[in-house]
Amino acid sequence: MRKLKLDELNRVGVQEFKEQEKLPVVVVLDNVRSMHNVGSVFRTADGFAIEKVVLCGITAQPPHREIEKTALGATDSVDWIHFADTLTAIGSLKAHGYEIIAIEQAENSTMLNVFKPDVNKKYALIFGNEVNGVSDEAMKKIDSCIEIPQFGTKHSFNIVISAGIVLWDFFAKLRL
């Protein structure tokens, strides 16, 4: 077996990416502290061709060297917007027809493997702060909550791992 070279991957350019059909998903980062996590989410968002990344509160914004270390240029391809707080972002997304879903461990959450996205809906997926998760204020405004099943001793996955798992699941269920 031979690894493919970069020019064999047939990836689109930034302009083609911006014009292609997107997965009807927006990622909302609720006060994410680590710029490396922010950059990695951008790169994952590019990989699954989602609509945009919504940065809230203290979440760092491009351009920034520390974000770029992991984004590797995805901040140029993926649209993004910043809101001073997550509640304002949720209000705007609801007004634009998005179903707001927290990715969190909560009462009455739906396990990711059970959740069935509707091809006729648009989704805003909220990923929370590395220590505190999705804020209590945001949890009061969501439409539903998805939980990633876990079987080890740790209480949670890193935000980037969670984003990768959930975005792959949405992509697989909506596009494959």
N, C-alpha and C positions, 0 to 999 in steps of 0.2 A: 504494500500500500504506500502511496506517495501523497504527501501533503500538497494541497493546491497552492500555487503562487498567488499573490495578491491580484495580479492582472487576470487570473483565471476565475476569480470570484464573481465577475460580471456585476459589480455593485453600481448603483446609479450615482450620479453626481448630486451635489447639493441642490441645484435648481430642479433637477428631475425629481428628487425626493420631495421638495416643497410642493410640486405639482401632482404627485401621485395620490391615489386614494389612501386615506389613513384609517387605522383602526379607530372606531368611535369611542375613544378613551382619552381622558385627560388625567394626568398624575398630579396630585396636590401634595406638596411637601409642607407639613405643618411644623414650622420652627425646627427644621433639621439643622443641627450644629456643625456637622463635619462637611467641609467643602469637598473632600474626597467622595463622600456619599452623594452629594449633589451631582458631581461630575459623573459618577457611575450611573446614577439614575438617568441622566441625559443620554449616556451611551446606550443604556438598555432601551430607553424610549425610542432612540433612533433605530435600534435593531428590530423592534416590533412595529415601527412606523405608526406611533401613536400621534394624536392631534397636537398636544402641547403639554408642557410642564408648567404648573402654577406654583410659584415660590411664595411662601407666606411668612410674615414676621421676620425673625432673625435669620431665616434661610438666606445664605449668600447668593448673590446674583453675578452672572457673567458680565463682562469679562473678568476673569481672575485666574492667575497662574495656578493656584491650588485646585480650582475646579477643572481646569484644562488638563491637569496631570492625568485624570481618569476619564474625562469626557472625550479626549483625543479628537476634538473638532466637532463633536455632536452638538455643541452649543450653537454652531452655525446652521445646522440642518433642522434641528427641532425648535419649533416656535416656543416661546415662553413669555410669561408675564409675572409681575410681582404685585402682591397685595400687602398692605401694611399689617393686615391680620387675616386669619383663616376664616372668620365669620363673614367678613366682607366678600372673600373669594367664594364661599359657599353660596351666599345670596346671589352673586353674579352668575354663577354656574347654574343654579336652580332657575333663574330668570331666562337662561338660554336653553332650558329643557334637559339638563343633565340630571340623572339619578345619582345621588350622592351616597357613596359607600365608603365606610371606614374599614381599613384593614387593621383589625384589632381583636384582642381576646375580650369578649364581653358577653353579658347575659343575652340569650336569644340570638347569638350570632349564627350564621349559616356556614357550615364547613365548606371550604373552597371546592372540594371534590364533588359536593352536592349542588353547588350553585350553578344555575344555567342562565347565562346571559341571553337577553332577547336581542335578536339581530335588528330590531326596529328601535332600539333605545340607544341613548348616549350615556356614558358613564364617567363620573369623576371619582377616582379612587384616592382616598386620603391615607397617606403614610405619615406616621407621627415621629416626634422627637425621639432620639436614640435612647434616652433615659425614661421619659414619661409617656411615650406613645402619643396617640392622638389625644389632643386636649379635651378635657371634660366639657368645655364650652362647645367645641365642634361636635362632640358625641351627641349633644342635645339637638343638633340640627340635621343629622344624617337621616337618610331614608332607610338604610339597612347597614348591616355589618357582616363582613366576611372574615372568617378565622382560618388560618392555615393550620391543618392538623400537625401536631408535633409529638414525638415519642421518646425524647431523651430527657436529660436532667435540667437543661437550661429552660428559662422561662419564655424566651423569644428568639427570633432570628434577627440578624442585622437588617436594617432597612433596605439595603441594596439586595440582599438575598430575597427578602420578602417581595420587593418590587419585581425581581426576575421571575420568581415563582408565579406570582399573580398575573403578570403581564403575559407570560408564556401561556398560562391557563386560558386567559381571555382570548389570546390570539388563536390558540388551538381550537377552542370551542366556537369562535366566530368565523374563522377563515379556513380551517383545514377540514 
